[in-house]
Amino acid sequence: MTIDQTGGEVRIDKWLWYARFYKTRSLASKACQSGHIVLNGQSVSKASVTVVAGDRLQFFQGPHLRVIEVVAPGERRGPAPEAQLLYVDHSPPRVAKKEVASDIRTAPIAEREAGSGRPTKAERRATDRLRGDE
């Protein structure tokens, strides 16, 4: 199965939907309008921006950064194997969920005495200083 790579351009929201990064086109459109998609180093603010072969997209899918190179514009939302032919994935490797879970389990837990109420502003600032959030 091959995809015609000589095609022209297609709207970015349609392409993200064709390539199956978003379940609906309206979700892809909202991601574009809210500035979550970066096209060739520029944040996209409109879903009508067009992509062509060779363009580079960056966006977060859940907690993972996706770096995608457009190979073909696509003509329809087909099955997953067909959608994977539309792009080359240059994303950094994902961290295994078990590693993340073990980090969470070993992290120190901030505890307060039961019945002590909400922290005051001074206590909250002291906690922030300890965490390094300041």
C-alpha positions as CSV (number, residue, x, y, z in Angstrom):
1,M,0.0,0.0,0.0
2,T,1.5,3.3,-1.0
3,I,0.3,6.9,-0.7
4,D,0.7,9.3,-3.6
5,Q,3.4,11.8,-2.4
6,T,2.9,14.2,-5.2
7,G,-0.2,15.7,-3.7
8,G,-0.5,19.4,-2.9
9,E,-1.6,20.8,0.4
10,V,-4.3,20.1,2.9
11,R,-5.7,21.9,6.0
12,I,-3.8,21.1,9.2
13,D,-6.9,20.1,11.1
14,K,-7.9,17.7,8.3
15,W,-4.4,16.2,8.1
16,L,-4.2,15.7,11.9
17,W,-7.6,13.9,11.6
18,Y,-6.5,11.9,8.6
19,A,-3.3,10.8,10.3
20,R,-5.4,9.7,13.3
21,F,-3.8,11.9,15.9
22,Y,-7.2,13.2,16.9
23,K,-10.4,11.2,17.0
24,T,-12.6,14.0,15.5
25,R,-11.8,16.8,13.2
26,S,-13.4,19.3,15.6
27,L,-10.9,18.2,18.3
28,A,-8.0,18.7,15.8
29,S,-9.5,22.2,15.0
30,K,-9.7,23.1,18.7
31,A,-6.1,22.1,19.2
32,C,-5.0,24.3,16.4
33,Q,-7.1,27.3,17.5
34,S,-5.7,27.1,21.1
35,G,-2.1,27.2,19.8
36,H,-1.2,23.6,20.8
37,I,0.2,22.8,17.4
38,V,3.6,24.1,16.2
39,L,4.2,24.0,12.4
40,N,7.8,24.5,11.3
41,G,8.6,26.4,14.6
42,Q,5.6,28.7,14.4
43,S,2.6,28.2,16.6
44,V,-0.6,27.6,14.6
45,S,-3.7,29.7,15.6
46,K,-6.0,28.8,12.8
47,A,-7.2,25.4,11.6
48,S,-7.1,26.6,8.0
49,V,-3.3,26.7,7.8
50,T,-2.2,24.3,5.1
51,V,0.5,21.6,5.4
52,V,2.6,20.1,2.6
53,A,5.1,17.2,2.4
54,G,8.2,18.1,4.4
55,D,6.5,20.2,7.1
56,R,7.4,19.5,10.7
57,L,4.7,19.4,13.4
58,Q,5.1,19.4,17.2
59,F,2.4,18.9,19.7
60,F,1.6,17.1,22.9
61,Q,-0.5,13.9,22.9
62,G,-1.3,13.4,26.5
63,P,2.0,13.8,28.4
64,H,4.1,12.9,25.4
65,L,5.7,15.3,22.9
66,R,5.1,14.3,19.3
67,V,7.5,15.5,16.6
68,I,6.1,14.6,13.2
69,E,7.3,15.1,9.6
70,V,4.5,15.2,7.0
71,V,5.3,12.8,4.2
72,A,2.0,13.0,2.2
73,P,-1.1,15.2,2.5
74,G,-3.6,12.4,2.4
75,E,-7.0,12.2,0.9
76,R,-9.2,10.5,3.4
77,R,-9.3,9.2,7.0
78,G,-8.4,5.6,6.3
79,P,-7.4,2.6,8.5
80,A,-4.4,3.0,10.8
81,P,-1.8,1.3,8.6
82,E,-2.8,3.8,5.8
83,A,-2.6,6.7,8.2
84,Q,0.9,5.8,9.4
85,L,2.1,6.2,5.8
86,L,1.3,9.9,6.0
87,Y,4.1,10.8,8.4
88,V,7.5,10.0,9.9
89,D,7.6,10.1,13.7
90,H,10.7,11.8,15.1
91,S,9.3,11.9,18.7
92,P,11.7,11.4,21.6
93,P,11.4,8.0,23.2
94,R,8.6,7.6,25.7
95,V,9.2,6.8,29.3
96,A,7.8,3.5,30.4
97,K,4.8,3.8,32.7
98,K,6.3,1.5,35.3
99,E,9.3,3.9,35.6
100,V,7.0,6.9,36.1
101,A,4.9,5.0,38.7
102,S,8.0,4.0,40.6
103,D,9.1,7.6,40.7
104,I,5.7,8.6,42.1
105,R,5.9,5.9,44.8
106,T,9.3,6.9,46.0
107,A,8.6,10.6,46.1
108,P,8.2,12.1,49.6
109,I,4.6,12.8,50.5
110,A,3.8,16.1,52.2
111,E,1.7,15.4,55.2
112,R,-0.2,17.6,57.7
113,E,-1.6,16.7,61.0
114,A,-5.2,15.6,60.9
115,G,-7.6,18.3,62.1
116,S,-5.0,21.1,61.7
117,G,-7.1,22.9,59.0
118,R,-5.9,24.7,55.9
119,P,-2.3,26.0,55.9
120,T,-1.8,29.7,56.4
121,K,-0.2,31.9,53.8
122,A,3.1,31.7,55.7
123,E,3.0,27.9,56.0
124,R,2.2,27.6,52.3
125,R,5.1,29.8,51.4
126,A,7.4,27.8,53.6
127,T,6.2,24.6,51.9
128,D,6.8,26.1,48.5
129,R,10.4,27.1,49.6
130,L,11.0,23.5,50.6
131,R,9.8,22.1,47.3
132,G,11.7,24.7,45.3
133,D,8.5,26.0,43.7
134,E,9.3,29.6,44.7
